[in-house]
Amino acid sequence: MTHLDSRGLPLSTTSDLAAERYRNGVDLLLSTWPGAAETLEEAFAADPDFALAHAARARLHAIRAEPAKAEARIATAEEIVARRGTERERSHVEILSLAIDGQSAKALERALAHADTWPRDILIFSLPLGAFGLFAFSGMADHDQARVDLCERHARHFDADDWWFVTYRGWAHVENGNATLGRALTQRGYDLRSNNANAAHALSHAMYESGAGEDAERLIADWLPRYDRTGILHGHIAWHSALGALERGDAERALAIYADYIQPSVTAGMPVNVVSDTASFLWRLQAYGHTVPAGLWAAAATYAGEYFQKAGFAFADVHMALIAAAIGDRAAVEQRAQALTGLIEAGALAAGPVVPAICRAALAFADQDYARCARILEPVAVEVVRIGGSGAQRELIEDMLLLALMRSGEAVKARNLLDRRLHRRPSPRDTHWRGRLAA
């Protein structure tokens, strides 16, 4: 009997239990749902020579920032697949190995080629997608469009009720500016499998980008209690709710959400999420005119000090610079900016000059040198997309430019930027700021 994965592709295992656990484990992994690790471990316990089960477990270790464990597990998968794997399985394991080894450009190239041959191999198809996927962190200026193109190219291979594909297809459209289609698709994905943190996350993005922030807050309030706090997206999804409260000017509510779900001492999130969520929330809170309670910036800095010390991961570099600027560590910001400039000169930073520019602009903003901040950011504003992440996350940089323009007396430029934002996504905060400028 040939065992198949959840999308009908053959698996090199003779164990019914191993195949069943692998199917369930991958679905849990792609739902960012608790239990994936244990389920995948049961798969290779039932068949120690099941390469793809080892590879999927390696992927989960990598997601959880456990590099040594990821490397050991993928090495096991590579050894097994070399002697008993199919062509698809060998390609599958090699691509995950490249991603785990930090060879992102090669992993992306191979993942796209793999999808052309085996589009229903969804663990590999998932790698280029999402706000933290290989496309987003490629340094490309058009990575949002690239994700849409990839999904549309292979849509014919998926059923209309494939919860995973519908969700990621919808999220790709949301991030590429089509919030109406994106919301319809992500809502369908959520309805098909609501025990899916990626679907709740994608749908909250769709609501936010369509100007329905209160809908997103209601969704999160209803859904989050179902998601165990050990889930790695628990704090980040709560972060979206905190942003909604800030949009409405309810700093007390936003801070309560931060204290309960987001701050480093209470979240089980991935380090990249914890660093970016804490930095961006506290920065917004302060920039919007609210008081950051004593100790919160210091706690964020203490946590961040354990991660991303080496420059070169553009999305993390920006948020590390925000934290350093906020606590007055000018030397740390400048050292990171200089290191990033060196990487650019060596051709080793795909995102390019926008990254050190944002770092220096953050320092100027923290110093209340708003004219200098605007001078730095204006020329590179269209390149901010290169740092990756989602539109909601990158909006912080646009906020920085907007507030710098307002506070340095550049009212015309600020009004023009606000008008574009309000056309793209109506928000209470921008409406308020537009009114202030018109007064």
Protein Blocks (a to p, Z undefined) as FASTA:
>chain_A
ZZddfkopacddfbfklmmmmmmmmmmmmnopghklmmmmmmmmmmmmlmklmmmmmmmm
mmnopaklmmmmmmmmmmmmmmmpcfklmmmmmmmmmmmnopamlmmmmmmmmmmmmmml
mklmmmmgcjkbmklmnopaklmmmmmmmmmmmmmmpcfklmklmmmmmmmmmmnopaml
mmmmmmmmmmmomcbfklmmmmmmmmmmnopamlmmmmmmmmmmmpcfklmklmmmmmmm
mmmmmmnopaklmmmmmmmmmmmklcccdfklmmmmmmmmmmmmmmnopacdehklmmmm
mmmmmgokbghifklmmmmmmmmmmnopaklmmmmmmmmmmmmmnopafnlmmlmmmmmm
mmmmmnopaklmmmmmmmmmmmmmmngpjfklmmmmmmmmmmmmmmnopamlmmmmmmmm
mmmogcfklmmmmmmmmZZ
